[in-house]
Amino acid sequence: MTALIHCQNISKSFGSKRLFNDVTIGVNDQDRVGIIGPNGSGKSTLVKIMAGHEMADSGIVTRRNHIRIAYIAQQSSFDPESTVSETLERAAREIGLEAEELVPQVQEVLGKSGFQNGEQPIGPLSGGWHKRLAIACGLVKNPDVMLLDEPTNHLDLEGMLWLAQLMAQAPFAWLMVSHDRWFLEHATNKVAELNSRYPDGIFLSAGTYSTFLRQREEYQHTQTQQAHSLSGKVQREIEWLRRGPKARTTKAKSRIDSAHALQAELADTTTRLRQEDVGIDFVGSSRKTKRLLVAEHLGKTFGHTPLVKDINVVLSPGMKLGLLGHNGSGKSTLLKLLAKTITPNMGTITHADELQVIYFDQNREQLDHTLTLRQTLINSGDYVTYRERAMHIASWAKRFQFCPEQLDIQTGLLSGGEQARAIIARLMLQPADVLLLDEPTNDLDIPTLEVLEESMKDFPGAIVLVTHDRHVLMRVCTTFIGLDGKGKHGYFAEYGQWEEWLSDQVKGKTRKPKSPRSDLLPHKKPSPKKLTYKEQKEYDGIETQIIEVEATLEAWKKKAEDPDIVSQHTELQQAYFHLHEAEKKIQQLYARWSELEAKLQGSQ
């Protein structure tokens, strides 16, 4: 393979903070490299160095002669008065395209990027379409290699699918910083983690993200075994040193120096193997009410455009509802309606008495950038209360990977990932019945995403989730509502059903959306009747049945997602069969529970 860009033993620091040291990485022909790593590990800086936009403090960066590099930054700045075509034409002229080549090149890229009208001004475009335009500006240059910094952060699920298909079929090599695990699994052929925990500062694996996970686990296991072996050697040398040997001979002096070197090596290895995760754990209020929130025939219109129309939702404890749709389809609007921060044009929303709702706003407007991190986490004093226990503010901040020195920094100076963690840290101090989460995964690194994922799965209340992270959606949510942005919607038991429905909408088919799940719809109260002895016994035991089936569901879900059985067709098919059977059983139990409860309430 031909090396297009190669970085040899490069290091970079900002002030006293060392980002990375002696890192070696390159991009060859046909490479599709995904770069991951903790927030603050230097991923964006590494990409800028590879693109030539920043210099390394030390090391060597070589690029092939006459190479054409397209660099897509995290934030792109465009003239809002310009049109899409004009912006692409300017980008094309940077590589010296003549007029006869320029027009067809721009038209081809417009088609690839999904822009139906090149004459539309840039100003009104959403963040996702701004990102498409930035990528299009790279495509129009016919690059040999494209370097992209977090493009998946701004794309909706439809945009993610477009990007995955585009990059998988790209005739050029590319390297991309991304924390989206679905994208890493479906579009890359190499995954590298930039992290100071590795001796070389980086761990590179050939293959998909699931292959990377297996190889990293094997590597970490080997490192742990070596640490145990090293610990034994150090212990023996310490015992020898305690006996007070005198460095009278060259051999004895050499052994003393060696013992000290082993101690230093063990300390370094132990530090690298120690991994601190963010401590995300939302606290439920332990409310016993089965119907937390009920929305009936909900609708919201802006101007003459109905975004949300005739939607019915019932949220019960344990429900994990995902909202699907492209940018501007009404997902955030529906969340705000459920939170009662905006008023519907039609329909009703009923909250249970004293319902405790936590709402995470994707624009993070609840974060005052003029306040310090300390003021954001606590109104006054030095202690927060979590699970009825007092905890010092520094210890609470440490759970979210903040050091004490950051407590007095204004939140406006924090990175995007740090701001997201600050909001989560504050919201976690409030007990909740319902979590309404609008893009909580933006800017978070993969370790934090995994902890957030588990916290959402374990949360006992109801969750309504909007996220572009397909992996999180599929792992957390058990039911979905899909919106098309024109007032139409459908109810789905799995993500794949929504993709089929959306495809039909695009093709103009009139297939009726699948019937809503019974546990999503308000149930009409039957005429008052007392429960029979058999029904009362069934009602008393149904919650236990649901808990047992949900545990079975979770076990089969983990089995289906186990990288070791992905290639085992029979085992994978069996896992999905049992998974779907458990989902079906849970739906039936919830429906029966609501039916019996409605009958019981009607008799009172």
N, C-alpha and C positions, 0 to 999 in steps of 0.2 A: 504494500500500500504506500502511496505517496503522501508525505507529511505536508499538509497545507499550512498549519501553524503549530509550532512546538515551543513550549515553555520549559526551561530546564532550571531546576533549583531556584525558583523565583520566590522572593519574600516581599512583604509589604506591611508597613506600620503607619498608623496615624497618631502622631504624638507619642505617648507612652504605650498606646494600645497596639499590640502585635496582632494583625489579622491572620496571617499565615506565614509559614517559614519553610524554605527549601522545597517548595511544591513543584512537581514535574507532571505536566499533562500536555496532550496534543490533540489535534484534530486531523484525521487522515481522510482521503477520498472515501466516499460512501459511509462515513461515520454519521450516526444520529445519536448524539450524546446528551443525556439528561444530567444536569448538575443539581444536587441537593445539598443540604447542610443546615445547621442551626442558624437562627437569626443572628446576624453580627459576625458570622464566620468569614465574611469577605467574598462571597460569591459574585456580587455585582462588581466589585473592584477587580476580581480576577478576569471577568468577561471584558471589562474596559481595557485592562492591560493587553489581553489577547487581540482586541480590536485596534489597539494603538492609541486609544483615547487617554490612557494614563500610563505612567512609567512605573516599573517595579523598582524597589529599593536596591535589589541585588538579583543576580541570576541573568539568564540569557533568553530572549524571545526571538525566534526566527520565523520568518514568513516566506513562503514560496515567492519567487520573482514574479512580478506583474499580477499578483493575486488580487482578486476583487472581493472585498469583504463588505457584507451588509450587516450593520450593527443596529439592533432594535432595542432602544433603551426602555426602562420601566415607564417613564413618563415622556411622552412625545408632545412637542409644541408645534401647532399649526396655525396659520393665519385663518381666523374664523370667517373672514370675508371671502376667502378663496374657495373655488369649487374643488371637488375631489379630483377631476381630470387635470385641472391646473396644477394641483399639488403633485400628482404623479408625473406630469410632464417635466416639472422642475427637477424631480428626483432623477428622471431618465437623462436629462441634459448633463447631470453631474458626471456621467460616464461617457459623454460625447456622442450620444445618439443623434443622427441626422434626422431631419424632418420626415423623410420618407420611411424611416424605420420607427420613429417615435410614435406616430399615431397608431399603427397596428399593435405595437408593443403595449401601449397604454390600454387599448381596448381589450387585449387578451388578459391583462392583469386585472382589469375591472371585472371581467367575467369570473376569473378564478377567485376573486375576493368577495364576490357576492353583491357588488354594487350594481343596481339596476339602472341608476341614473347618475352618470358622471358629472352632470351639471349641478347637482345639489350642493349647496354651501356647506362648509364644514361645521360652522357654528352650532347648529341644532343637533349634530350627531351625538349619540350616547357614548359612554366610555368604551363600550364593547366595539362600536363601529370606529371610534378613534383608533383603537388598537388594531383593527383590521386594516385601516388606512396606513398605519405605521408599517405593518408587515408588507402591505402592497408596495409601499415605497422601497422596501428592500427587494421585493420580487422583480420590480421593473428594472433593476440594475443588473439583472442576469448574474448573480453572485456565484463565486466558486465556493464560498462558505458563508453561512448566515449565523450570527451570534445574537441570541435573543435573551433578554432579561425579564423574567416573570410575565410573559404575555398572557398566560392562562388566568392571571388574577382578575382581568377585566372582561373576560368572555363569558357569555351565558352558556348553557348546555349545548345549544345548537351551534354556537360559535366554537365550542370545544371540539365538537365532532368535525366541524369544517377544518379546524386547525390540524387535528390529528390526521385527517385524510390528506390534507395539503402537504404536511411534512413527511408523511410516510411515502408519498409519491414524488417528493422533491428530487430534481436531478442534481442538486448540489448537496454538499455535506453541511451539517449544522450542529451547533451546540446551544443548549437552552437551559437556563435556570428555571426550575419549576418545582412546586411542591404538590402538584396534582398527580396523585398516584395512578389514577385511571389513564391519564395521558402517558405517564412514564411506562406503563405496562403495554400500551398499544402502539406507541410510535417510536420508541427508542431501540437501538441495538447495543448501547453501552450506558451504564449509569455510574456516576462518580459522586462520592460524598466528600465534601470539603469539611474537615473536622480536625481540631487539634488533638483529638483522642488517638489518632493514628500516628505511628512513628514518622511516616513520610508526609503527614498533614493531609493525606487524601487516600481514599480507597476506591479503586476502579474495578468494575465488573463488566465483562462482556455478556450481553444478553438483555432480557427484559428486566423490569423492576422486581418481579418475583424471583428471578434468578439471582439478582443482586442481594435480596434479602437472605436467600439460602447461603450464598457465599459469604456474606457478612457475618451470619450467625456462626458458620464454620470457623471463620477467621477469629471471631471473638472467643469462641471456645478454645481454640489453640492458644490465643494470647493469655487466657485465664489459666490454662494448664502450665504455660511457661512461667507465669507469675507465681504459681504455687511452687514450682520447681525452684525458681529463683529465691523464693522466700526461705525454702529449706537450706539452700546454700548460704544465704545471708545469716541465718540463725546459727549455722555451724561456725561461720567466721566470727560472729559476735562472741560465741563461747570461747573461741581461740583467743580473741583480743582481750577478753576478760581475764585470761590467765596472765596477762601482762607481758607478752613477748617483747623482747628488746630488738630493735632494728640494728643489730651489730653486724649482720651479714647482708650481702646483696639479696640473697634468697628471702630472708625474713622481711627486709624492707619492701621487697616486691610484693610479698603476700599481704602486708599491711595496706599497701596502696591498693591492691586488688580488692581487699575486703571493703575499703571505703568506696571504691568504684561500684562494687556490687550493691552497697547500701543506696547509693545515689541512683543506680539503675532501677532498683526495686521501688524507690520513692516515685521516680518518674513514671514507671509502668503502672503503679497503683493509682496515681493521679489521672492517667489517661483512661484507665478502665472504669473510673468512677463517673457515672453518668447521672446527672440530676434532671429529673423530669418536672415539668410544670404540674402543680398540684391542683387540678381542676376537679371540683366535686360540688355540683349544685345541690342545695338542700331542699328537699320536698317539705311541704307543710303537714304531711300525714293526714290530709283531709280524706274523709271516707265517702264523700259525695260521688256518685257514679256519673252524674251529668254536670261537668264543670262549666261548660260553655255550649250554648245552643244558638246556631245561626239558621234562620229560616228565610228562604227566598231572597237572599242577600243580593243587592245590586248597587253599583256605583258607576256613574256616568260623568265624563269630563267633556264639556262642550256637547257635541252630538255623538261622541264615541263611547259606547258602553264597554268598559274594561272588565267589570265583574257583573254577571247577570244570573239571577235565579239560582244562587249556590246555597246548598244546605249542608251544614256541618254540625256534628255533635262531638265534643271532646270529652273523653273519659280518662281516668287515671291509667297511665301506661301506654296511651296511644301515641304513636310517632308518625305524624302526618307530614309528607313532603309536598311542597308546591313546585310545580314544573312549568316552564314556559320560557320563551326568549325574552331578551331585554325589552322592557316596556309592555309586557303582556298583562301586568296587573298583579304580580305576586306580592310586591311590597304594599300595594294598595289593599289587597285582601288582608295582609297581616295587620295593617293599621286599622282596618275596619274591626277585626277581631279584638284588637287592643283598645278599641273605642277612642282612638286618637283622632279619627275622622268619622263623619256621620254618613251613613248610607243614604242613597236616593230612594231605595226601596228595601223592604224586608226588615227583620228585627234581629237584634243580638241580645241574648240574655246571659248574664254572668251569674253564677251561683253566689249566694250571700257571702260578702267579704272575700271574694275571690282574689287571690294574690297572683298577679301577672308580672312576669319579667319580660321586657321588650328590648331586644338588641337591635339598634338601628344601623343599617349598613353604612350610612353616611357619618356615623359616630357623632351626631350632633349633640348627644348628651355629654360629650367630652368637651370641657372648657379648656382650651389650649393655653389660657393665661394662668391657670392654676398649676401648682406643683403636683408631682405624683403623690406626695403625702396628703395634700388637700383633696385630691381626687379620691383617694382610698378611705379617708376618714375626715369628718367635719372638724373634730377637735380632739385633743388629747394624744396619747401615744399607744392606745390599745384598741383593737377591734374585737368584736364578739362574733365568734364562729361556732356554731353548734353549741350554744350556751356556754362557751368557754372563752375567756379573755386571752388574746394573743398580741404580743408586741407588734407594732406596725412594721418593724424591720423584718421580723420573722414571717409575717404575712406576705410582705413584698418578695421575700426570698423564694416563697412557694411558686412565684411566677417569674423566676429568674431575674429579678431586679436586685441589684446590690444596694447597700445602704446609701452610697454616694448619690444614687439616682433619685432618692426621695425628694430632694430639694430642686430637682430639674423640672422646668415647665413641660407639661405633656406635649406641647406643640413642637418641642425639640426631639421627642422620641420618634423612633422608626414606626412604620405602619404596623409591624408585628407587635412592637412593644405597646402601642396605643390599644390594639385589640386586647392584649393581655391585661392592660390596666382596667379596661371596661369590664372584662370578665371577672377580674379580681374584686371589683366593687359590687357587681351584680350578685356574686356568689354569697355575699354577706346577707342577702335578703332571702328568707324562706319563700318558696313559690309553689303554686298549684299548676301553673301553665307557663311554659317558656315559648315566647314568640321570637324566633331568631332569624334575622335578615342578614345573610352573608357573614356569619361569624367566623368563617374559615379564611377570609381574605388576609393575606400577608403572614399567616401562621406557618411556621416550619413543620416538617413532618412529625417529629416527636411530639410537639404540642397538639397537632391535629389528632394524633392517635389517642392522646389523653382526653382531649375534648370529646372525641368519638365515644370512648368508653363511658365517660361521664354522662353523655346524653342517653346512651343505651341503658344505663343503670338508674336514670332519673325516674322516680316513681310516679310523677305527675304526667301531664300531657305536654307534647312538644309539637309545634308547627315550625318547620324548617325550610328556609330558602337558602340554597347554596349552589354555586356552579361546580362544586366538587362532587363529581358523580360517584366516586368511591365512598364518600361519607354518606351520601343519599342512600346508596344501596345497602350499606352496612347498618344504618340507623333506622331508616324509615320502613314501616310495614304496610303503609298505604299512601296513595298519592292523589292529588287533584292537579290536572293539567289544564293550563289556560292558553288560548290561542291569541289573546290580545284584541279580539273583536267581540267579546262577550260570550263566546262558546267555551265550554269546559267539559271535561270528562273525569270519571272516577276510576282509579286503577289499583289493582292489587300488587302490581310490580312495574318496574321502570320500563321494561320492554313493551308492555301494552301501550304505554303512552307514546313511545316512538312510532308504533304502528298507526295509532290514531292521528298523530301529528302529520305523518306521511300522507295519510288519506286526506287531511285538511288541505295540505299543500297541493295535492293533485286534484282537488275539487270534488272528491267523492263525498257522498252524503250518508255514509254509514253512520248509524246512530251510535253515540258514545255508549260504552258499557254501562250497565246499571250500577248505581252507587252501591257501595258496601253498606250493609244494613247498619253497621255501627257508626257510619258517618251521617246518617239521616235522623232527623227528629222523629220520634215514634208517637203516633197518635194514641191517646189514652183510650183503652177499651171501656166499655160500660162496666160500672163497679161490680166486681166479683171477688169473693174471698178466695185465697189460695187453698187448694185441696191439701190434704196431709202429704200426698206424694209430691205436689208442686212445692210446698214449703220445704220439704226435705231436699228437693232438687235445688231450690233457691239458696238454702243454707250452705250447700256444698259446692256451688258453682264457681265461687271465687277461688277456692283451692284447686279446682280442676283447671281454671285458666292459668294459674301460676305454674302448675305442673306442665301444661302443654307449652306455655311460653318458655319454660326451661328446656323442653325438648326441641322447640323451634330454634333456640339459641345454639344448642349443641349441634344441630344439623347445619345451621348457618355457618358456624365455625368450620365444620367439616367440609362444606362446599367451597369455602374460601381458602382452605389449606393448600398452599402451593405444591405440596407433595402429591396431591391426587389430581391436579389439573390435567395431567397427561394420561391419567387412568380413566378411560372412558366409562367403564362399568361402574367403578366406585363413584365417579362424579355424577353419573345418571341416577344412581341409587340415592345419593345425598340430596339431589334436587327433588326427587320423587317424595322422600320423607319430609323435606322442607315445605313443599307445596301442600302436602297432606296436613301438616301441623298448622300452616296458615289458614287452611280451610276450616279446620277444627276450631281454631280461635275465633274466626268470624262467626261460626255457628253458635259458640258459647256466648259471645258478646250479644248476639242478636237475641238469644234465649234469655239472657240475663235482663236485658232491657225490657223484653216482653213480660217477664215475671214481675219485674219491679214496677212497671206501669200498672199491671193488674193489682199489685199490692197497694200502691198509692191510691188507686181508684177506689179501693175498698175502705180507705180510711176517712 
